[in-house]
Amino acid sequence: MPWDPIRLNSGHYIPSIAFGTWTLGNGQGPVDQIEQALETGFNHIDTAQAYRNEFETGTALQESGLSRSDVFVTTKYSGIDGLDIPNSIQNSLSSLGVDYVDLYLIHSPRLAIPDIPTVWVQMERVHEAGLAKSIGVSNFDAKDLAVLLASAKVKPAVNQILLHPYVYRLQRPILEYAAANGIVIEAYSALIPITKQPGGPLDKPLNEIATKLGATTDQVLLAWVKAKGAVVVTTSSKRSRLEGYLAAGDIVILSFAQFSRQEDVAAIDAAGELGEKRTWVGRKWMGAAILLGFGVLASLCRYLNVL
């Protein structure tokens, strides 16, 4: 399907749509869901230390019968268990059952201790050792990227960020900085406007464009991400939805000239900006909840003597 691969500044190619394991948890469930994604046609799996399902991802890869070169594997350094990057990459490779990953990311600039340049040197060593074909970052803003590039010998190949129309104006400086420096953007949570925040200003233009293209609103949102030049990272437990996400590639290609008309993209951008304030309030509440959740988890772990 025409989700064409994108060339990275490392010289390697990244599939432009990925199946993400963030919300899958662990156990047999994620194994089954990853296998389903691979069977459906996804060839890019995005996981991380923090997701606690690298082992399940590796199990699914092995059980799929696909060769290593058939699947693009991304994982992330999340600072789990207080381990540094050299130890973390070895643990990730062991859990995944592979000799290398296609892409290794720093999950957040907050993990750059003592500073971004020092941590990036460790990432460059991972790349030099052949343990990751490409290296990159996640959730870095333009200032973070500038600090990194000031001393980097190897440019980050990608920056994976939150991206959907309700945060586009806020994230646009990151997209522009990345484009100017040859860094590919990956977009996670692109479907939030319809899965978590329906009833907002985007509903009208999304429905109108979907009707015009004979598509669904989630396919239109994925088309919007593609029009912004970003790689999509998405997920679903339902095969029919996964098939629809992959089919969105055909819809974008067949109707690309129509979808890319300025009025369509502009309508989504404008509606996204209208909903930005509501989304920002929601994000503040979500951030507070996440911090509270981490605090409770840390306290429980200390009580159980597992930290």
Secondary structure as the mmCIF struct_conf table of DSSP 4:
data_model
#
loop_
_struct_conf.conf_type_id
_struct_conf.id
_struct_conf.beg_label_comp_id
_struct_conf.beg_label_asym_id
_struct_conf.beg_label_seq_id
_struct_conf.end_label_comp_id
_struct_conf.end_label_asym_id
_struct_conf.end_label_seq_id
STRN STRN1 ILE A 6 ARG A 7
TURN_TY1_P TURN_TY1_P1 ASN A 9 SER A 10
BEND BEND1 GLY A 11 GLY A 11
STRN STRN2 TYR A 13 ILE A 14
BEND BEND2 SER A 16 SER A 16
STRN STRN3 ILE A 17 GLY A 20
TURN_TY1_P TURN_TY1_P2 TRP A 22 THR A 23
BEND BEND3 ASN A 26 GLY A 27
HELX_RH_AL_P HELX_RH_AL_P1 GLN A 28 THR A 40
TURN_TY1_P TURN_TY1_P3 GLY A 41 GLY A 41
STRN STRN4 HIS A 44 ASP A 46
HELX_RH_3T_P HELX_RH_3T_P1 GLN A 49 TYR A 51
TURN_TY1_P TURN_TY1_P4 ARG A 52 ARG A 52
HELX_RH_AL_P HELX_RH_AL_P2 GLU A 54 SER A 64
HELX_RH_3T_P HELX_RH_3T_P2 ARG A 68 ASP A 70
BEND BEND4 VAL A 71 VAL A 71
STRN STRN5 PHE A 72 TYR A 77
HELX_RH_3T_P HELX_RH_3T_P3 ILE A 80 GLY A 82
HELX_RH_AL_P HELX_RH_AL_P3 ILE A 85 LEU A 96
TURN_TY1_P TURN_TY1_P5 GLY A 97 GLY A 97
BEND BEND5 ASP A 99 ASP A 99
STRN STRN6 VAL A 101 ILE A 106
BEND BEND6 HIS A 107 HIS A 107
HELX_RH_3T_P HELX_RH_3T_P4 PRO A 109 LEU A 111
BEND BEND7 ILE A 113 PRO A 114
HELX_RH_AL_P HELX_RH_AL_P4 ILE A 116 GLU A 128
TURN_TY1_P TURN_TY1_P6 ALA A 129 GLY A 130
BEND BEND8 LEU A 131 LEU A 131
STRN STRN7 ALA A 132 SER A 138
BEND BEND9 ASN A 139 ASN A 139
HELX_RH_AL_P HELX_RH_AL_P5 ALA A 142 SER A 151
BEND BEND10 LYS A 153 VAL A 154
BEND BEND11 ALA A 157 ALA A 157
STRN STRN8 VAL A 158 LEU A 162
BEND BEND12 HIS A 164 HIS A 164
HELX_RH_3T_P HELX_RH_3T_P5 PRO A 165 VAL A 167
HELX_RH_AL_P HELX_RH_AL_P6 TYR A 168 ALA A 180
TURN_TY1_P TURN_TY1_P7 ASN A 181 GLY A 182
STRN STRN9 VAL A 184 TYR A 188
BEND BEND13 SER A 189 SER A 189
TURN_TY1_P TURN_TY1_P8 ALA A 190 LEU A 191
HELX_RH_AL_P HELX_RH_AL_P7 ILE A 192 THR A 195
TURN_TY1_P TURN_TY1_P9 LYS A 196 LYS A 196
BEND BEND14 GLN A 197 GLN A 197
TURN_TY1_P TURN_TY1_P10 PRO A 198 GLY A 199
BEND BEND15 GLY A 200 GLY A 200
TURN_TY1_P TURN_TY1_P11 PRO A 201 LEU A 202
HELX_RH_AL_P HELX_RH_AL_P8 ASP A 203 LEU A 213
TURN_TY1_P TURN_TY1_P12 GLY A 214 GLY A 214
HELX_RH_AL_P HELX_RH_AL_P9 THR A 217 ALA A 227
TURN_TY1_P TURN_TY1_P13 LYS A 228 GLY A 229
HELX_LH_PP_P HELX_LH_PP_P1 ALA A 230 ALA A 230
STRN STRN10 VAL A 231 THR A 234
BEND BEND16 SER A 237 SER A 237
HELX_RH_AL_P HELX_RH_AL_P10 ARG A 239 LEU A 254
TURN_TY1_P TURN_TY1_P14 SER A 255 SER A 255
HELX_RH_AL_P HELX_RH_AL_P11 PHE A 256 PHE A 259
TURN_TY1_P TURN_TY1_P15 SER A 260 SER A 260
BEND BEND17 ARG A 261 ARG A 261
HELX_RH_AL_P HELX_RH_AL_P12 GLN A 262 LEU A 274
TURN_TY1_P TURN_TY1_P16 GLY A 275 GLY A 275
HELX_RH_AL_P HELX_RH_AL_P13 GLU A 276 TYR A 303
TURN_TY1_P TURN_TY1_P17 LEU A 304 ASN A 305
#
